[in-house]
Amino acid sequence: GVAAYIWFFRQKKRKAAFLSIGAMVVLLMVSCVHWVFPPLNPYRSSKTLSLQLDILLKPGEDVVFFGNLKESVLFYTDRRARVIREKEDLFHYLASTKRVYFLIDERRYRKLGEGIQVATEVVAREGQKMLLVNRSKRQGR
């Protein structure tokens, strides 16, 4: 890239030198899209997901997380948090006859396996964060 620019510039081929700079910029942008941006995806804002969750939850109801607390969700919803850390506690929470929502990151969701997929539905996702709801027997699901 830079070597081509210098070679064209020394050969007094200004248009070719300019085009080599353009090609380098395009190559840099494509590289960022493929190798730099995907690892940053988990750090995207949770604003849209948080606002959707705030609409679904009743006033005063806590935001429930499995695994790690996502502070940005609390900021956008202005609610208190409840963190479930154990798999057994999560399945006990999901056994509720009422509709319950919780947030989980995609890596933990996959790690929990088929049991979580049978017990829940994905309501929304943003970056690596997922909003799930239980499949309540009372609601005919």
N, C-alpha and C positions, 0 to 999 in steps of 0.2 A: 504494500500500500504506500508507505512513505517512500520506499526506494523507487517505486514507479513514478511518484510525483517528482522526486529529485531528478530522475533520469529524463523525464519529459521536459522539466523546467530547463535543464542544462542544454537540451537539444532545441530549445526555443520553440517548443510545441506547447504553447500556453493553454490552448483549448484541451488538449489531452491531459495536461497537468491538472487543470481545473476538474475535468471529468474523473480523474483518478481520486481526487479529494471527495467528490460526490459518491463514488463507489465505496470509498472507505467509510463514509458516514452511514450509507445504507447497510453495509456489512456490520457495522457496530450496532446499529439499531436492531437488526435481525438477531444478532448474537444476544443482545440484552433480552429480547422477547423469549428466546429459547432457553437461555442458561441463567440469567440474572433474576428475572421477574418471578418465575415459578417458586424458587425457594422463599421469596418474600410474601407469597400468597397467605400463609398462616397469620401474618401480622396485619392484614387488612382490617379496616375499621369494622366494628360490629353494629354500626348505627342502624342500618336498614333492618337487620335481624332483631335488634333490640326494640325498635319501634313496633315491629310486627308482634313481638312477644308481649309488649305492653298492652296492645289492643286485646290480645287473647286472654290475658290474666285478669282476674277480678281485682277490684281496688283493694289494696292492702295485702294481697297475696305475694308471697316471696318468690323470687327467681330461684329455680333449682338448677344446680350444676352437678354433673357427674365428673369427678376427677378434679380439675382445676377451676378455680374461680376466675372469671373474666371480668376484670374491673370496669372495662369500658361499657359492658352491658348494664352494670349497676349505675353508671354515670348517666346513660341515656334513658333508663327507665325510672330512676330515682326510687328504687325499691331495695329491700333487704335481701340478703342472699342466704341460701341453704345449700351446703355442699354435701353431696353423697359421695363417699370414698370407696365403699365396698360393693361388690357385685350383688351380693345377697340383699343388701339394703336397697339397691336400685330396683331389683325385681319385686321386693316387697312394696316399694313406692308405686310401681307400675300396676300392681294388683288392685289398686284402688278402683271402686266402682264409679267414681267420678272421673271426668277427663282431667288428666294431669300432664303438664308440659315440663320439659327439662332441656338443658343445653349440654352438648357433649362435643368433643372434637372428633373428627373423622377417624383418626388413628385409634382412639379408644373404642369407637363404635365398631370398627372392623375387628378389633381384638376381642370384643365380647362375643362375636360369632353369631350364629344363626338364631340363637335364643332371643337376642335383642331385636333382630329383624322381624321375628314373628310377633313379639310383644308390642312393637311400636310402629308408627308411621312417621315418615319424614315430612315435616310441615314446611321447612325452609332450610336453606344452607347459604352460608356466606364465607368465602375463603375455606378454611378447614373446620369451621364451626357449624354445627347442625342443631336445629330445633326439632325436637321429637315430641310426639304425643302418644299416650298409651292407647291400645286397642281395647276399650272397655267392653265387657260382656253385656253390661246393662244397656249400652247404646246400639246393640245389634251388630257389633263388629267382631 
